[in-house]
Each structure stands twice: as structure tokens, then as C-alpha cells.
Amino acid sequence: MPDSSSRAAGELTVVHTSDLHLGTRGERDDLEVLRLVLTAAQHVSADALLLAGDIFDTNRIPLAVLDRVVRMLADASMHVVILPGNHDPATADSAYRKGGLGDPENVHVLGVTCNDTALLPTLELEICGKPHMDYVDMAPLLLPDRRASRHQIVMAHGHFVRSDYDLHRSWLLHETDLEATRADYVALGHWEVAQRVGSGDVQAHYSGSPYRAGTVNVVRLDGSAPAVSRLSVRREDVEDRRRE
């Protein structure tokens, strides 16, 4: 993992993505999208990779696939923080509770290997989130009681309410709740398109699915307002960067 002493004081780079839906039949079986995401995160020397829900399409993941995922994440040169989503909740038979996914020291699964907060002291960073624990509708946004680290990120997997038209949906996120987190950044999952939501001071972003958006969010924290940009994870762009 990156040596915190080599960074500028207090400066962090975090990569945020969601909705990889690993384990679906066809093009997603070979886990290439995970390889592309990890390669992109390594390209920007990320201190942490945030996976904001629906990493697996279902909890019925073959152990052979889980084993490959475990090895890929364990070999990553960064912390990996995972929030179970509505497709892969942290049920008793969850993919996150079998196959050793929580075993690597650098992998933190909210609701499984820790409660609702992953504390990364060497980065002065806390990552908080309310994991989906079953398939039932719930309010998916955690409001932290207090800030325990210099940097704070909140993760949530749900649907942002843009108007009354959205109120029939499940796992609703309201703008007032986003603002109430007072976090440096809110990393959202559930939508396949990358976009910022809300109009307040708190920066809340959907990363979108790497398949649909073709990008991951790169978040740079230095104690001031976070700088958020997008980095392509399309195969040709990743390969071009590797040749640079």
C-alpha cells in the first residue's frame, strides 16, 4: 500500500466506483472490469479504492470466482473499502461471508469485517456507510455521530430523490440527509451514470457503473474542498496509459 510518508501532508487520493455486478453471465465473467478498475486506481497512486455496492450481481457467486476476486484485491497496493448493496447484501449466505473475501489485511467490508466505519489511521481517514444487510427497503444513508479523523467519507447505495416522482422507489436518499452528513465526500452507488447530485456544500457523487459510465471517480482530499474528476477505465485507454 502507498507509504503515507511519501504523500504531501494530509493529501489523499481516493478512487470511487460501484455496480460492477461481477459474476453475471457473459462479458463480466472474466473479471476484466475489476482488473481495469484496479489498474486505473494504481495509475493515480490511489490510497484507497471505494466500491459502493453491487460489486457482485448476486450472492450466489461460485467459490472459484470469489477466490479470484480475493487474490486480485489482496494484491492491490491500496486499501479497498466495500459497501454491500441491494444485489449483494451482507446476509448470512453473502458473498462477503464466504470465500475469504474479508481475510486480506487491506480489504474492509462494512457490516462484515467492521461495523459501519472503516478507520484507516495512517491515512487520517474514516469511511462510514450503512451496508445493505438484507433485501428489504431501508434508509441507506448513515449520518455519522461525529468525525473521528481528519478526512471523512460517507458511502451509500440507493436512489437520490430528485422530485416527488421518485418517492415510489426503494432505498431513497434525500438532499437534506446528504448535507447533514457534513462529510468531505459522499460516495454513491446504484445509478449507472456518473453525476453529482444535490445542490449544497457537500459533494455527493455517483460514480456510475464502469460498464455504462466507462469511468471511475478520482477524489483528491487535502483539507479543502475535494477535487473530483473522472478517469477512463475503457480497455483501450487503460492500455494506452500503461504504455506511456
N, C-alpha and C positions, 0 to 999 in steps of 0.2 A: 504494500500500500504506500501511497505517497508519503514522504517524510515531511511532517508538518514544519520542521525547522527550515526546509528549503523554500517555503512559501513566504510571501510578504506577510508581515504580522497581521493576523486576523483575516487574511484573504482566503476565500474558499471558492472552489468551482464544483458545482453540483450538476449532474445530468438527470433529467426527469423524463420518463416516458411511461406508457401504460398500454393496456389492451393488446398485448402480444398474442394472446389466445393460442399459446403453444399447445400442440397435441391434436389440433384439428387435422382432418384428413387432407391430403394433397400437399400444396406447396409449403405448409407450415410444419410438416412432419420432420424435416431435416434440421430444424432449429437454426436455420441460417439467419433469421431475423435477430435472434439473440446474439449471434456472433457479430452481426453488423452493428448492433447497439453497443456491445462491449468495445468493439474496435473504435467506434466514434467517441465513446467516453474516454478511452485511453488516449485518443488523439489530442483531446483538450486537457489531458492530465487531471481528470476529474478526481476529486477527493471522495466523492460518494455518488452512487447511482441509485435513484429512486424509481421503483416500479410500483405505480399507483393503481394496482388492481387488475384483475382478469389477466394475470400472467399466463394462466392455463385456461383453456376453453371449458374444461370440466375437471372435476376432482377424480374422474376415472382415467387417470394417466398411467400408462404402462410403466412398471418399475425401470425398464431399460431406458425409457425417455427421461424419467426423473434422475436416474444415475448420470446421464449425460449433462443434464442441466446443473446438477450439483457440482460436477467437475468443472464446468465452464465458469460458474460463479466463484468457486473456490480459487480458481486460477486468476481471477480478476485482481488487478493491482489497485483496488479501491474497496471501500465499504459498499455493501449492497443492502438497501432497506426496502422491504417488500410489505405492501398493504394488501391483504386478501380482499377480493372484490365480490361482486354478486355471482359471477360464474365459478369462482374458486374460493368460496368462503372457508373459514377455519373450523369446519365441522370435525367431528370425531374421526371421520374417514378422509379428511382433507389431504390433498397432495402435499401440503406443508407439514403434515404429521407422519409421513412415511417416506421411505427412500433416503433419509438422512439429509433432507434439504436444509434443516436448521443446524447441521453439525459444523460447517465451516465457520471459523472464527470471524470472518469478515461479513457473514450473512446474518441479517437481523430481520425476523418476520414478526411484525406487530401482531399481538394476540397469540403468538405461539412461543417464540424464543424470548419474548419480553412482553410486557403488558401493552400499554398504549403509547409508550415512549421508548425510543432508542436513543440512549445517551452516548455520544462519541466525544469523550473528554479531550482527546488530543486535537480535535478539530474545533473545540469550544462550540459544539453543535448539538442540538437536540431535535429529533424528528418525531412528531406526535401524530397520531391518527387513530380513528375508530375503525377497526377491521370489521368486515362482514363476518359474523360468526355463524350464520345460517342463511337460508334463502328468503327470509321474511323481510318485509319492508321495515325500514327504520330511518332515523335521522342520522346521516352518515358523517356529519362534521363534528369533530371534537373541539371543544373550547377549553384550551389549557388553563389550569388554575393560576399558574404563574410561570414566569420564564426562569429556567434553571441554568441556561447557558447564554453566552454572548449572542449566538445565532440560533434562530428558531424557525423551523419549517413545519407546517401542518399539511398532512396528506389526507385526501378524502376521495372516495369513489362514489359518485352519484350524479344527479341531474340538476343543473343550475336553473332556477326559476327565472325566466325572462319576462313572463306575464302570467295572467290568470289561466291562460291556455295550457300552461304546463302543470297545473295543480292536480291533474288526474294521474300524473306519472308517479313512479316509486323512487325512493331514495333521494328526496328533494334537498337541495342546497339553496339557501336564501342569502341575498346580498348582505342583509344586516348581520347574519351569522359570520360571513366571511370577514366583515370589518371587525366583528367582536373578537376574532382570534388575535388581532394585533401582531400577527406573525410577520417575519421578514418576507415570507413567500408561502403561498398555498398551492400545493402540487395536486392537481385534479386528474381523475381518470373517469372513464365511462363514455365520453364522447370520442368519436373517431377523427374529428377535425381539430387541429391545433388553433387555439384562440384564447385571448384574455377575456375574462368575464368580470362583471362588476364595474362600478364607476368610482369607487372610493380610493383611499390611500393604500390599502393592502393589495399587493399584486397577487392575483389568483389566476392561474393559467391551466387550461387543458393542454396536455402535450399532443393529444391525438394518438391514434394507433400508428405505429411505424408503417403499416401497410397502406393506410389511407393518406396520412399526412406526409409520409416519406421523410420525416424529420424527428429529431428529439429536441427538447428544450435545454439550453445551456444557461445556467443561472450562476452569476458571479456575485458573491457577497463580500463586502469589505467594511461593513458597519454603516454604510449609507444606503440609499435606495438600491435595491438589487438591479443588476443589468441582466436582462433576459433576451436571449437570441435563439435562433433555431439553426441546427446543423443537420445537413442531409445524411440520411442513412441508406440512401439508394446504393445498390451494389456498385454501380459504375463510379459514383462519387467517392465512396469509401476506398475503392481500389486506386483511384487517382491520387488520393491523399497519401496512401501507403507508398506510392512510388515517388512522392515529392522528396 
